[in-house]
């Protein structure tokens, strides 16, 4: 099984996030529209793959970024397909934090005529640091 990002499989990631949620597997299964909580156990063990159409409900139930979970699932289950999708989209599906960074970049570009990428990267990094400190 291919490990992804911070060296966690999808099963390991889900196990961690389910534990952090404080919810029972029964509650999570109900929130996602599954008939039985056993399916959650199967995801945690890696015995069953998370269906693509259940990524969003599960992400919502676990309070995680759906785009991040999609990326983890695709990288592990269908890495070549994911690479093709990212290539066709000319980039990556973005998480909420990445979207905020792009928005900050666009706001900066609207306020300045400077066309030096080094300046822009430093300015955005500074904005991100200030945001974290707030």
C-alpha positions as CSV (number, residue, x, y, z in Angstrom):
1,X,0.0,0.0,0.0
2,X,1.5,3.4,-1.0
3,X,2.1,5.8,1.8
4,X,1.3,9.4,1.2
5,X,2.3,12.9,2.4
6,X,3.3,12.6,6.0
7,X,3.9,8.9,5.7
8,X,0.4,7.9,6.6
9,X,-1.9,5.6,4.6
10,X,-5.5,6.6,4.1
11,X,-6.4,4.0,6.7
12,X,-3.9,5.5,9.2
13,X,-5.1,9.0,8.5
14,X,-8.8,8.0,9.0
15,X,-7.9,6.2,12.2
16,X,-6.3,9.3,13.6
17,X,-9.0,11.7,12.5
18,X,-11.8,9.4,13.8
19,X,-10.1,9.2,17.2
20,X,-9.6,13.0,17.2
21,X,-13.3,13.6,16.3
22,X,-14.5,12.1,19.6
23,X,-17.4,10.6,17.7
24,X,-18.4,6.9,17.7
25,X,-18.1,4.9,14.5
26,X,-21.9,4.5,14.5
27,X,-22.4,8.3,14.6
28,X,-19.9,8.8,11.8
29,X,-21.5,6.1,9.7
30,X,-24.9,7.6,10.1
31,X,-23.6,11.1,9.2
32,X,-22.1,9.6,6.0
33,X,-25.2,7.6,5.1
34,X,-23.7,4.2,5.7
35,X,-26.0,1.4,6.9
36,X,-23.5,-0.1,9.3
37,X,-20.6,1.3,11.4
38,X,-18.6,-1.8,10.3
39,X,-17.7,0.0,7.1
40,X,-15.8,2.6,9.2
41,X,-13.8,-0.2,10.8
42,X,-13.0,-1.6,7.4
43,X,-11.7,1.9,6.2
44,X,-9.6,2.1,9.4
45,X,-8.1,-1.3,8.8
46,X,-7.5,-0.6,5.1
47,X,-9.7,-3.6,4.2
48,X,-12.0,-1.4,2.1
49,X,-11.2,1.7,0.1
50,X,-13.1,4.8,0.7
51,X,-15.5,5.4,-2.2
52,X,-14.9,8.7,-4.0
53,X,-18.5,9.7,-3.6
54,X,-18.2,9.3,0.2
55,X,-15.1,11.5,0.6
56,X,-17.1,14.7,1.2
57,X,-19.6,13.4,3.8
58,X,-16.8,11.6,5.7
59,X,-14.6,14.7,5.6
60,X,-17.5,16.8,6.9
61,X,-18.2,14.2,9.7
62,X,-14.5,14.3,10.7
63,X,-14.1,18.1,10.3
64,X,-11.3,17.7,7.8
65,X,-10.7,19.4,4.5
66,X,-12.5,17.4,1.8
67,X,-9.9,18.4,-0.9
68,X,-7.1,17.1,1.4
69,X,-8.9,13.8,1.9
70,X,-9.6,13.5,-1.8
71,X,-5.9,14.1,-2.5
72,X,-4.8,11.5,0.0
73,X,-7.3,8.9,-1.4
74,X,-6.3,9.5,-5.0
75,X,-2.6,9.5,-4.3
76,X,-2.9,6.1,-2.6
77,X,-5.6,4.4,-4.6
78,X,-5.1,5.9,-8.1
79,X,-1.8,7.8,-8.3
80,X,-1.5,7.8,-12.1
81,X,-5.1,9.0,-12.5
82,X,-4.4,11.8,-9.9
83,X,-1.3,12.8,-11.8
84,X,-3.3,13.1,-15.0
85,X,-6.1,15.1,-13.3
86,X,-3.5,17.5,-11.8
87,X,-1.8,17.9,-15.2
88,X,-5.1,18.6,-17.0
89,X,-6.1,21.1,-14.4
90,X,-2.7,22.8,-14.7
91,X,-2.2,22.4,-11.0
92,X,-3.6,20.8,-7.9
93,X,-6.9,20.6,-6.2
94,X,-6.4,23.1,-3.4
95,X,-7.2,22.7,0.3
96,X,-8.9,25.6,2.1
97,X,-5.5,26.9,3.4
98,X,-4.1,26.8,-0.2
99,X,-7.1,28.7,-1.5
100,X,-6.6,31.4,1.2
101,X,-2.9,31.7,0.1
102,X,-4.0,32.1,-3.6
103,X,-6.5,34.7,-2.5
104,X,-3.9,36.6,-0.6
105,X,-1.6,36.4,-3.7
106,X,-4.3,37.8,-5.9
107,X,-5.1,40.6,-3.5
108,X,-1.4,41.5,-3.4
109,X,-1.2,41.5,-7.2
110,X,-4.2,43.8,-7.4
111,X,-2.4,46.3,-5.1
112,X,1.0,46.4,-6.7
113,X,2.5,47.0,-10.1
114,X,5.7,45.2,-9.2
115,X,6.2,42.2,-11.3
116,X,9.1,40.6,-9.4
117,X,8.1,37.1,-8.2
118,X,10.7,37.1,-5.4
119,X,9.0,40.2,-3.9
120,X,5.6,38.5,-4.3
121,X,6.6,35.3,-2.7
122,X,8.2,37.1,0.3
123,X,5.1,39.3,0.7
124,X,2.8,36.4,0.6
125,X,5.0,34.5,3.1
126,X,4.9,37.5,5.4
127,X,1.1,37.6,5.1
128,X,0.9,33.9,6.0
129,X,3.1,34.4,9.0
130,X,1.0,37.4,10.2
131,X,-2.2,35.3,9.8
132,X,-0.7,32.5,11.9
133,X,0.3,34.9,14.6
134,X,-3.3,36.4,14.9
